[in-house]
């Protein structure tokens, strides 16, 4: 009887393990491949919801950033921002740069996009605001010749701590290499509230920082202070950019983590 009981217990354990979903099955698709539902669009100088010159579009199952209806950029930057906010999660995206940068664009924006984490909502942005207050995980492509690190961090209206000090420079480089051409690139970001944030590419952590806060020098500082957490950035929306270079996204997904 003891042997039979042991076998039954083992069988139940096996069935229990099989019934549990693996982490890969828990990824939530933020981009459904069909439309831009559950996202809000905000462009410089435009009200929320205006998809200026059809910049963001869904074609061939891809989320595309395109500039074929532009004569010149004219300093109009766009963002597509999730309706929902998160605190502890991993976000994974597959992207590539294609074509040529739109005329009239700044040189730094060539082959430049980004995943904005801990972002303010689209509705809370000022009409003429260029970038949401957020932490930008830079998605950068090379020009085929020069080195250009990928997955750097930039801080529009925010500050992050690296090696025990808050970084006041707008951007801080990662140790990732250069990704030339129109290749598909897969990146991940692990976000643990305001504890620690990791940039991951090719399975390697290439940058990490902690204790993100609102920058007191930002014109949006007072407005975005939280009644619960003050200037600490413990959660936020997720945004993708339209900064002047055509970009494709074929996957944007999130895995919610325990707090």
N, C-alpha and C positions, 0 to 999 in steps of 0.2 A: 504493500500500500504506500509505503514511504517513497519508493521509486516512482510509482504512478503519480503521486502528488507532486513530486519534483518535476516530472515531465510536463504535467499540466501547467505548473507555474512558469516553466521555461517557454511553453507554447504561448501562454498569455502575454509574456514579455515580448516575444517576437511579434505577435499580432499588434501589440500596443505600439511598438517601434515602427511597424509598417504603416500604421494608421496616421502617424504624425507626419505633417508636411515638412519637407526639407526646406532649408532657407531659400533655395532657388524657386520654390513654388509660392513663396510669399512676396515676391517682387510685384509691386503695383505699377502698371503702365501709366505714366503721366501723359504720354502722347499715344493716342489710340490708333494712329495710322490712317484715320478717316477724316477727322475734323479737329477744330481747336476748342472743343467743349472743355470746360473747367479751367480755361485760361482767360486772362484779361490782357488787353494790349494797350500800351501807353507810349506815345511818341512825343518828343519835344514840341511844345506849342500846340498840341492837339488834345482834345478831351479824351478821357478813358473810353476805350472801345472803338476808336477810329483806327482802322488798319491802313495807315497812310500809304497810298500808292500801291496797295496790295503787296506790301513787303513780306509779310508772313503769309504763307500759303501751304496747303497740303496737296502734293502731287506725287503720283506713283508710290504711295504709302510712306512718303518722306515729309517731314516738316522742313520747309525750305525758307531761307531768307534770300530774297531776290531784289534786284535794283533795275530791272529792264524798263520800268516806267519813270526812271529818274533821268534828268539831264545833268544834275549835279546834286551832291549830298546836301549842301546848304546847312550843315550842322544840325540836321534832324536825326537824332538817335532814337532807336526804338527798343522796347523790351516787351516780351510776352511773359506774363507773371501768373503763377498758379493762384486759383481762388483760395486754396487751402494753405494753412501753415503747419509746420512740423518743428519738432525739437530734437529728437534723437533718431537718426536714420543714416542709411547709406544711399547715395544717389549714384546711378550709373548712366552714362551717356555714350552713344556712338555718333561721331560727327566726322565731317570732312569739309575742307574748303574747296571751292570750285570757281572757275572763271576769273574775271578781273575785278578789281576794286572799282567802285563807282567814282567818276571824276569829282574833283573838289573835296576829296576826303583827306584827313590828316594821315601823314606817313605812318604813325604808330598804329593806326587802325587796320593796316593791311594784314590779311590773314589773321584777324583778331576777332574772337567772340568770347563768350564767358558764361559760366554757370554762376548766377548770383544766389548765394545762400543767406539765410537770416535777413531776407529782403523785406522792406516795407511793402504794403499792399499797393496795387495800382491806384486805388481810390485815394490813398493818402498822399500821392505825389502832387507837387505843384504843377501848374499848367506848363510852365517853361522849364521845368526841371529836366536835365539831360540824363541823369542816371539815378536809379533808386538808391536810397541809403541801404547799404548791404555789404557783404563780403564777396568780392569777385574772385572766383577761381578761373584764372585766365586760360583760354584755349587758344594756343598760338601755333601758327604754321611758319615754316622757314621759307626763305626766298630761293632755295636751291643752292645757295653758296655759303651764306654766313650762318654762324651758330646763333640759336635763339632758344633759350630754355622755355619749356612748356610748363603749364600748371603752376604759374606764379600766383601770388595773392596780391590783390589791390583792394583798397579800403575807401570807397566813396562814403564819407560821412561816418566812418567807423575807425576803430583802432584794434589791433590784435597784439598779443604778447608773444614774443619769441625770445628764448633764453633769458627769461625773467624780466624783460624790458618791453614796454610798449613801443612799437615801431611807428615813427612819425612820417617816414617816407611813404608816398602814396602806394608804391609797389615794392614787393620783396621777392627776389628770384628763388625758384626751387632748384633742386639738383637734377631735374629731368633733362633729357637731351633734346635735340631738335628733330622735328617731324616735317620733312619736306614733301612737296607734291600734294596730290589730291587723294592720298591714302586715307582709308577709314582708320580712326583712332578711337580706342575705348578708354574711358577714364572713370574713376570713382572718387567720391568724396565721402568720408565718414565724419558725421557730425554728432557730437555728444553734448547737446545744449551749449552752455558756455564753459564746459569743462575742457574739451580738446577737439580739434578739427584736424583731419589728415587728408592730404592730397595723394592719390594713388594712381599710378599708371604702369601698365605691364606688371601688375602685381606688387609693385615696389612703392613704399611710402617715400615720396620725394620732397615733402614739406609737411610740417605740422606746427601748430600754434595753439594758443589757449586764451581763455578769459576775454573774448571779444566784447567790446563796449561801444556805445555811441560816442562819437567825437564831440566834445563840448564846443568846438569851433564850427560845427556844421550849422547852417541856418535852420535845419530841421530838428535840432537837438531837443529843444523844449517840447515841441509837438509830439515827438516820438518817445519821450520818456514813459516808461511803464509804471502804473500805480503799484504793481506787485514787485517788479525787479529793478526799478530805476533805470540806470543806463546800461545795465547788463543785458547782453543779447542772448537770450536763452532759447528763442524760437523765431521763426519767420517764414516768409514765402520763398519760393524758388523762381528764378527768372532766367531766361535766355535772351541774348542780345541781337540787335541789328545795328552794327557799328560801321558798316560800309562795305564789308566784303561778303559776297555770296557764300552761304553755308548750308549744308544739309545735315539734318539730324534724322537717323533712322531708328533710334531707340532712346527714350528718356524714361527711366524707371526708378522706383524708390523701394527700399526695404526698411520698414519701420522697426526700430530697435527698442528694447526695454529701457525705460528711464531708471 
